[in-house]
Amino acid sequence: MAGGEVGTDDVWARWLLTDRHAGDEAYRAAIEDEVSRYTERVLDAAELRPGMTLLDLGAGDGSLALRALERLGGEAEVVLTDVSAPLLAHAKARLVAAGRGPRCRFHRLAADRLGGIDSASVDAVTSRAVLAYVGPRAAAFAEAFRVLRPGGRLSIAEPVFRDEAELALALAARVAAGGGAQDPLLPLIARWKAAQFPATAEGIAATPITNFGERDLLYLAQAAGFTDLHLAFCIDVGRARPVSWASYIGTSPHPLAPSLAMIMARDFSAGERALLEAALRPAVEAGGLPQTDRIAYLNGRRPTA
Ligand SMILES: C[S@@+](CC[C@H](N)C(=O)[O-])C[C@H]1O[C@@H](n2cnc3c(N)ncnc32)[C@H](O)[C@@H]1O
């Protein structure tokens, strides 16, 4: 990846630049290919036009900013904000290396507190896979509204993880009801999922990544004042590509989740590790395990009057 790697204890940078692909280059390329489709869709709904100023919230490694400038032939200003200093540094190095540095500004800001950005100063606010991690989500929508010029566009794409947590909850209930007696894998899978997603109703409600659904994003945008809103919730059920066992267990589904390798090392006995590996590894390496993505795309406009 351009821009240089960061050795970091920053959870966001570590996940985006390393843990998302477990250091597996082929896996990284496949993920980036997938992510670029979400990015294009977010940019399509942002109504790009030469001369505009676009603000990307939670800009991460700078991919969306880079692509926006590519699509506009450099005829735009892009403001990148993020809470992660290492990611902002990485994005800056990448954009400078691509010759896009003069067109970019970088601010270390949380999405719900955009104090360094003037009101009514940008033409589009974009964000991809960020608001899912923001606790004060209503404040983030209010800030996006504030910084947009009247008529400006909001375009976001967010993963919706609630179903994963519901699955973890259901697995915990089956184990509690004695399901492990018929299927010794069940308690292991339940512990694995519960380590990555909250597995209680209280935990789901209290955790930012699981306490919202796609419609909540729409209602939050509406409450912030946005109009001409369009929500599309896409559930794609496919088959996972073949991947090495090391890469499979080395990745985690989101930046705040431990990898399966970490969970096994920390919570499983040697016998449990062997049981899970024997059951899963052949299917992981052959490819074809079911894989479901749930992405909410939302766009709207700050009214002109
Ligand atoms: C899953 S990554 C997505 C990065 C990028 N938007 C992309 O599409 O690749 C989540 C990003 O959100 C940032 N982030 C986390 N909490 C945030 C907050 N409260 N405000 C702004 N950004 C935040 C992280 O630093 C990270 O860059």
The ligand as a Tripos MOL2 file, in Angstrom:
@<TRIPOS>MOLECULE
LIG
   27    29     1     0     0
SMALL
NO_CHARGES

@<TRIPOS>ATOM
      1 C1        -13.7010    0.9720    8.8940 C.3       1 LIG1
      2 S1        -12.6810    2.3720    8.8010 S.3       1 LIG1
      3 C2        -13.2570    3.1040    7.2950 C.3       1 LIG1
      4 C3        -12.2590    4.0550    6.7090 C.3       1 LIG1
      5 C4        -12.6460    4.7070    5.3830 C.3       1 LIG1
      6 N1        -13.8180    5.5470    5.5140 N.3       1 LIG1
      7 C5        -12.8530    3.6750    4.2990 C.2       1 LIG1
      8 O1        -13.8980    3.6830    3.6480 O.co2     1 LIG1
      9 O2        -11.9610    2.8480    4.0670 O.co2     1 LIG1
     10 C6        -13.3450    3.4050   10.0590 C.3       1 LIG1
     11 C7        -12.7350    4.7990   10.0810 C.3       1 LIG1
     12 O3        -13.4610    5.6120   11.0010 O.3       1 LIG1
     13 C8        -12.5460    6.3690   11.7620 C.3       1 LIG1
     14 N2        -13.2530    6.7400   12.9910 N.ar      1 LIG1
     15 C9        -13.5220    5.9830   14.0660 C.ar      1 LIG1
     16 N3        -14.2320    6.6530   14.9760 N.ar      1 LIG1
     17 C10       -14.4280    7.8960   14.4530 C.ar      1 LIG1
     18 C11       -15.0800    9.0840   14.9110 C.ar      1 LIG1
     19 N4        -15.7090    9.1170   16.0950 N.pl3     1 LIG1
     20 N5        -15.0770   10.1590   14.1180 N.ar      1 LIG1
     21 C12       -14.4510   10.1310   12.9010 C.ar      1 LIG1
     22 N6        -13.8130    9.0450   12.4260 N.ar      1 LIG1
     23 C13       -13.7980    7.9510   13.1910 C.ar      1 LIG1
     24 C14       -11.3650    5.4480   11.9280 C.3       1 LIG1
     25 O4        -10.1920    6.1070   12.2880 O.3       1 LIG1
     26 C15       -11.2960    4.8210   10.5390 C.3       1 LIG1
     27 O5        -10.5650    5.6290    9.6520 O.3       1 LIG1
@<TRIPOS>BOND
     1     1     2 1
     2     2     3 1
     3     2    10 1
     4     3     4 1
     5     4     5 1
     6     5     6 1
     7     5     7 1
     8     7     8 2
     9     7     9 1
    10    10    11 1
    11    11    12 1
    12    11    26 1
    13    12    13 1
    14    13    14 1
    15    13    24 1
    16    14    15 ar
    17    14    23 ar
    18    15    16 ar
    19    16    17 ar
    20    17    18 ar
    21    17    23 ar
    22    18    19 1
    23    18    20 ar
    24    20    21 ar
    25    21    22 ar
    26    22    23 ar
    27    24    25 1
    28    24    26 1
    29    26    27 1
@<TRIPOS>SUBSTRUCTURE
     1 LIG1         1 GROUP 0 **** ****
